[in-house]
Amino acid sequence: MQATDRRRHVLPGIRGQIERRLLVNYRVDAEVIARVLPHPFRPRLVGGAAVAGICLIRLGQMRPGHTPRWVGLRSENAAHRVAVEWDTPNSPQAGVYIPRRDSDSWVNVVLGGRVYPGEHHRARFRADETDEDVRVAHTSLDGSAWVDVSVHITDELGDSRLFAGLEEASAFFETGSVGYSATRRPNRFDGLGLKTSAWKVEPTSVTHAHSSFFDDARIFPGGTAELDDALIMRRVPVLWEPLASLRLQAEPAA
């Protein structure tokens, strides 16, 4: 099998604001996470470990292209994600693979994967936030996925085993701002690119973090997924750029 981009995107970018983006990161055994990843993705390693996590993002004023802000939509969204690499004709590409997306927006659920990249499951969200503390939880309507995370905003990154400091962590995620997500078709992955003129992350300390994905011992046996750190972005302008779907084709017959 080989990976190919079979078409250029023709959809407009979606512009708005990241009101809050909480990145909860795990240090994961590379061999274990590799079993979760479909071809052509492979784990992107830091010090021999894979990096995976949860993105809990509230978007505001989301609207196509140059339409006015007042038509924009607001939504709470979640994605389980794995930092990955894959080969392109020119060089390896870094980004994230997203096995699942959840949203409280029926617009995202209905249009995602049909009109715009990214299939979503409908979920109920609860968010309690102050300037110093953030808690976000969600449960999918079908009960198959849930997350509950609470953090306290701090001045410095804590005892991370993945990153030496905030600057290193920020650079890692900024260079991995291209994401491909699973679809109903096992040979196709929907692509989105995140662009912002004001990339900035803040460190946090994690009060608690639970996830139907990372807490599942069938996927991650004891000790193979270790909570490492959490970062937060707040009030950041964003442009989501649709990318050509990544599709798999059979190799030509010999």
N, C-alpha and C positions, 0 to 999 in steps of 0.2 A: 504494500500500500504506500501511496505517497500523498503528501498534503499539497493542495493547490488552492489558490484564490481564484474562483471561477468567474467572478463578476465584480465590477467596480460599484461602489455605493452611489446611488443617485438621490438618496433622501437628504433633506436638510439637517444640519446640526440642531440639537435641542439645547437652548440656552436658559440659564437660571442661576440659582444660588444653592450652594451646599450650606444649609442652615446648621447642620451638625453631621459629621461623619466620624464615627467611632470605629477604629480598627483594632480588633482584639487578636493578638498574634500568639501562635503556638509554635514551639520547637518540636518537630515531628521526625520520627525515624524515617529516613529516606526510602528504605526498602518497603516499609509499610505503606507510605503514601503513594509510592509508584504503582501499587496494585489498584489504587483508586483512579489513577489517571488513564484516560484513553489515549491511544496513538493519535497525534504525533507528539504529545506533551511528555516532558520529563521534569522531575523536580529541579528547581533552582536552589542551589545549596549555599548555605552560609556556615563555614566551619564544619562541613561534613553533614549538617542537618538540613532538613527541608523546612520551609516556612509556610504555614497555612493559618487560616484564621476566619474571622467573622467581620463583615462590614455592615454596620448599622447606620443607615444614612437617611436623613430627612432632607428632602429637596423642596425648594420653594420657587415660585415664579417661573416654572418650567413651561417653555413655549417654543415653537419652531422659529428659527431664523431671526428675522428682524421684527416680529410681531410685538406689540406693546406688552409691558409687564402685567397689566391688569387682566390679560387673558390667561396668565400662567396658572398652572396647577401646583398643588402642594401634596406631598405623599411621604409616608414612612416606608422604608424598604430595607431588606436584609439580604445578604448574600454570603454563603459559605464559599471560600476561595482558597486556592493553592497557588503559590508563586511557582511559575514554570518557565521553561525554555522550550523552543522548538526550532527546527531548521527551516530557513527560507533559501531561495536560490542564491542569495548574496551572503548571508551570515546568519548566525543564531539570533533569534528574537526573544526578548524577555517580556513577560507579562503575567497574567493570572488566568487560571482555569476556574470556572465557576460551575460547580455541579448543580447548584440550586439557587433560585432567586425567589423571594417572597415580598409581597407588597400589600398595603391596605387600600390601594387605589384600583378600582375596577377598570379604569382606563389603561393602566399598565398591564393588568391581567388580560384584558380583551385584545389590546393592540400589540402587546409584546409577543414577538415571534411570528406575527401575522403581517402587521404593517410596519413595525419598527423592531430592531433586533432586541432579543432578550425575553424569553418566556418566563412568566411569573406565576407563582401560586398565590391565591388570596389568603391573607392572614390578618389577625387582629393584633394590634400593637398597643403597648402602654409605655409612655415616656414620662419620666419625672426628672426635671432638670432645674438646676440653679447655675450660677456662675462658677461654682466650685465642685458640684457633684452632679453626676449624670447616671440615671438608670434607664435602660431600655429593655423591654421584654416583648416577645411576640410568640404566637402560636398559630400555626396554619389551620385553616378551617377543616382540613381533612385529618388533623391531628398527627401528621407524620413528621412535622418539624417544629422545633421550639428553641428559643434562646432566652436567657435572662442574664444580663450583664450590668454590673454597677461599678463605677469608677469615681475616683477623686482626682481633680486636676491638680498637678504639682508643678514644681519649677524645674525638676531634673528627671531624666529617665532612671528608673530604678535598676535593680540587679538583673539586667537582661543578659542571657547567655548567648543571644544572637547578635546583639549590636553593642559596640563600645560606647555609644552615646547617642544623643538625639539627632545630631547631624548625620551620622551614619545610617540610622534608621530612616530618617526622612529621605535621604538620597536613594535608598533601596526601593522604597515604595513609589517615589516619583518616577524612577526609571522603569517601573513595572505598571504603567498606567493604561496599558492596552489589555483588555480582557475578552476572552472567548468563553461563552457559556453553552452548557448542554442544551440540546433541543430534543423534540420528539423523534427526530431522525438521528440514529446513532452515527451516521457518517457526516453530519453537518454541525458546525459550531457557529453561533451568532457572535459578531464582534462589535465592540464599542471601545472608543478611545476617549479618555478623560483629558481635557485641556483646561488650564486655568492660568490667569496672569498673576495670581497671588498665592502660590503654593506655600502653605505654612501648616506645620503640625505642632501640637503641644503634648507634653508627656503627661501621663496619669499613673496613679497607682490603682490596682484592681482590688476592689472590695470582694466581689465574687463574680464568677463567670461559669455558666452552665449552658450546654448545647446538646441537642439531640444527636448531632454529628460527632463531636469530639468526646462526648461521654459514652459513646457506643463501644463497648468492649469487643464487639464482633468485628468492628473496623479497626479500632486502636486498642490492642491488648495492653495491659497494665504497663505504664512507663514509656509508651511509644508516642504519646502526645502530651507535651508539658506546656502549660500556660507560661508565656514568657513576658509579655508586656502589652500595653495598650496605648494607642495614640489617638488624639482627637483633632479634627479640623472644624473650625466654626466660622460662619459668615464669609464664605469664599465663593467668588464668582466661578461659574463652571460652564463649559461647553462639552456636551456629549456628542461625539462624532461617530455616526454609523460607519462600520467597516465592511468590506466584502466578507461574506461568509467564508469560513475555512472549511473546505470539503475534502473528503478522502476519495481518491480514485484508485482503482486496481492498477497494478503495474501492467504495462503491455505484455502480452504473451511472448515467450521466447520464440 
